[in-house]
Amino acid sequence: MAATEPAAQTAARLAALMTEETVTLRTALGHLHAERRALEAGEVDSLAGLAARKSEAYGRLAQLGDARTTLLARAGSKPGRDDIEALFQSAPDWAACRQPFKELVALAREAHDLNQANGVLIRAQMKSSQQALAVLMSASEQASTYGPDGQSMARSTSRSLGSA
């Protein structure tokens, strides 16, 4: 019985850790969904705040992921999905880890896919903005001003600052 206690304790800690990871990942997903809505609505002013909150959640996920990797290594597992699943099937002590891990993998896939989709939207909006800027820059180079007689005259691209 004493031989299984460390594995049982590690499994319990790992299950709790993955549950916390799942909660944090759900928070990050919430930020990704809000980012998606803001992008679709053209609400660019809210993106900076969302990016900061998303970054904070990702920072916490990185810490939790490092802790998970450490616990898995103590249990003799590598961090790869197949190795982790093999560990969780290896003994009854690890049964409590199966569902949190399955949920974590599914949420991570969803977050990855949504992040990629948001990236596509961001790149499309950046391209559109760059094209609009190019049109405006071109138009400003061809802009006319009006002379004292009210007639349109081409704007000079250089100015005399004065003479000595």
N, C-alpha and C positions, 0 to 999 in steps of 0.2 A: 504494500500500500504506500509506503514511503517513497518508492520509486516512481509512482504515478503522480504524487503530489506536485512536484515541480512542473510537470507537463500540464497538469490540470490548472495550476496557477497561471502559467504562461498562456494557456489557451483562454482562460477567463480574462486576463489582461488584454490579450490580443482581440478578443471579441468586443470588449468595451472600447478599445482604441478604434477598431474599425467602425463601431457604431458612432463614435464621435466624428470620425472621418466622413461618414455618410451624412451626418447632420451638417457639417461644414460644407460638404459638396453640394448639398441641397441649397444652402445659402448662396454659394457661388452660382449655382444654376438660376436662382432667383435674380441675381445680378445680370446674368447673361440674357435672361428673358426680358428684363427691363431694358437692357442695352438694345436688344432686338426691336422692342417697341419704339424706343427713342429713335433708332435709325430709320425705321419705317415711317415714323411721323415727322422726320426731319428735325427733331429736337436736339440739335447738336450741343446746346448749352448744358444739357444734363449729362453728356457723355463723360466729361472730366471727373465728375463726382462718382459716377458709376465705375469708371476705370479704377479709381482709388479704392473703392470698396471691393471690387473684384480682385484687385492686387492683394489687398489685405487677406481676403479669404484664401487666395492661392498661396500666400506666405504661410498661413496656418496649415493648409493642406500639405505643404512641403515638410513642415515640422512633424506632422502626424505620420506622413509617409516614411520619414526617416526613422521614427520610433517603431513603426510597423516592421520595417526592414531589419532593425536591430533585434526585435523580439523573434522574428522568423529565423534569423541567423542563430540565435540562442537555441532555438528548437531544432536546428540542423537543416533548415530549408534555405534554398536560394530564393531571391525575390521574384522569379519568373512564375507566371500564372500556373503552368503545369506542375511545377514543384510545390507551389502552395496548395493546390488542389490535392496533390498526392499526400501531403502532410495532413490535411484535414480529413482525408479518408483513412489514414493510417491507424487511428485509435479512437475509441469513443470519447476520450477527453476533448478531442478537437471538433466534435460535432457542433458545438455552440458557435464555432467560427464559420461554418459553411454558409449560412444564410446572410450574415453581414458581409461576407466577402462577395457573394453573388450579387447582392444589392450594390455594393461599392463598385464592382466592375460595370454593372449596367449604368449606374449614374455617371461614372467616368466616361463611358462611351457617349452618353447623351450630352455631357458637357463638352466633350471634344467636338462632336458633330455641330452643336450649336455655336461653339466658338469659331469653327471653320466657316459656318454660314454667315455669322456676323462679320467675319473678315472679308468675305466676298462682298457684302453690302458696303462695308467701309471702303474697300478698294473701288467699287463702282461709284460711290459718292465722291471719292477723291478725284477720280478720272473726270467726272462731270464738273466738279469745281475747277479743275485745271483747264478744262476746255472753255468754261465760262470766263476764266481769267484771261486766257489767250485771246478770246474774242474781245474782251474789254481792253486789253493792252493794244491790240491791233486797232481798235476803234479810236483809242486815245491818241495813237500816233497819227491818225488821219483826221483828227478833230479840227474843226474850223472855229475861228473866232470872228467876231464882227468888227469891222473898222468903223471910224467915226461917221462914215456915210451910210452905215447900216448894211453894207454889202459884206458878204462872206469873204474872208481871206484866209489862206492857208496859214496854219500856225507854224512858226519857225521852231526848229528843233534845238536851236542854240540861241543863247541870250548873250548880249553884250553886258558886261558888268560895269562898264564905264571905261573911260580912258583917262590917262594921266596927263 
